[in-house]
């Protein structure tokens, strides 16, 4: 899958990740979470986990956003039963780690990744819903999902284990 989007002076391409992208995906993911204030310590256990891109890609699909030859964002697509599935039910494609380099956020790359993953979900015969988990206080992310028709599935909200951090679930029926 490759999708080209032509903003004014540059070209944004959404494509499947390749091994050469892994260091960029790891760096962007950590930078995004730290910049947004989701984590304070770059050595946090979860920050180490998100940097294991090759292991993640062995079980999932990863799409990247590339502008003018530079990877600026990524998203991971997860099927039920994968070690990376947090909430995916049968018939769902869950996405995780939708991130855009903080230097270029609000440039349309996040929305382009979201649109590409929805298009990918529609290509998969047994998928009828796209699902995701996001932080309860992650206002910008929630606004993006709601603007694209995702509905809060409050009955599926959950807590990060051993914390009081609430994660909220959104779904989009295809």
N, C-alpha and C positions, 0 to 999 in steps of 0.2 A: 504494500500500500504506500503510495506517495501522493500527497496532495500539495499542490502549489497555490499559494495565496500571494497576490501581488499588491502590497501596499505601495505607497507613493514611490519611494526611491530604492526599495530593496525587496528581495523575494524571500518569503517564508515558506519553507517546505516541511511538511510533516511526513515522516518516513519511519520504517522499522529500524530499531537500533542495531548496530553492528559492534563487534568487540572494540573497535577503535574508539567508540563513543563512551565506553564504560568510565574512564577517568573523569570525563566531562559531566556525565550523569551524576556520579558520586559527589563531585565538587558542588554542582548546582543544587543538589538535594540538601546537602548540609548547609550551604550558604542561605538557601531559602528558609529553612526551618530556624536557623539562628537569627537571620535578619527579621523575621516575623515575630521573634520573641517566644517561639514555641519551646525552645530549649536554650539554656544559657551556656552549657558546657559542650564544646565540640567533641569531647571525649565521652559523652554520655553513651550508655549502652545502645540506645536506639540510633544514635548518630553512627556508631560503628556498624550496626546492622544495615542501614540504608546504603552504606558504601560498598556492600558486597554485591555489586551489580551483576557480575558474571553468574554467581549462584542464583540470584533472583531471575535472571534471564533464562536460565536452564529450565525453569518451571513456569514462566509467565511470558507474555508478550510485552515488549517495551517499545513505545513510540517516542520519537524525539522531534522537537521543533528545531529547525536549522535555518538561520538567517544569514545570508551571504557567506555560506560555508562554515558558520560557527554554530555549534550546538548551544541553544539557549534555554531549552526546557525539555521535560520528559514526563511520561506517565506510564504506569505499570498496569496491565490488564490481567486480571486474575479470575480463574474459573473455580467453581466449588471443588473442594477436596485438595486444593493446592496447599502446601505449607504456608503460602503467603496469603491465603484467604482468611479474612477476619470475619466477614459477615455473609459472603456469597451463598445463596441458596440455589437449589436446582433451578435451572432456567435463567440464572442471573450471570452477568458479567460484572464483576466488581472492579473498580479502579482504585488505585492507591498511588500515593506519592506524585500527584500532579503538581509539578514545580516549574517555575520560571526563574531564571537568573535574576536576582534582585536588581542588577544594573539595568535590566530592560523590562521590568514588570510594567504592566499597563500598556503594553505595545501590541496587544492582540494575540500573543502567543498562547496564553492560557486558554482563551476561548477557542482558538484554532485546534489545540490539543483536545479540548472537550468535544468539539464537533467531530473531529477525526475518530475519537474513541466511540462515540455514539454511532457513527457510520460503520465502524468495524463491528460493533455489537449487532447491528442490523444484518450484517453479512453472515453471522453465525446462526445456523439453522435452528438450534434448540434454545436460543437466547430470546427471552421476551421482556427482560428488565435489566436496566443498568443500576448498580448500587454503589454506594460509597459511604465512608465514615469520615467525618471532619470534626474538628474541635468545636465545642459548644460556643466558644467566644470568638471563633475565627470569622468575623463579620464579612470581610471581603470575599472569602471563599464561599460562604453560604449565599451571599448575594449573587455571585456568578452562577451557582447551581440553580437557585430559585428563578433567576432570569431566564434560564434555559429550560424551565418546566419541571425540574426535579421537585419532588414533594418530600417534606420531612416525615419520616416513618417513626414517630416518637416511640411506638411500642417496641422498636428494635434498638433504641439507644442503649449504650452500655458504658461501664466504667473501665478505665485503664486498670488492670489488676493491681491490687495493693495501693490504690490511690483514691482520691476523691475527684479525679478528673473525669468529667462526663464527655463522652464522644457521641455525636449525633449521627443518625443514619438518614440518608436521602436515597430515594429511588426514582427512576424514570421508566414508566411503561413504554415499550416501543410499539 
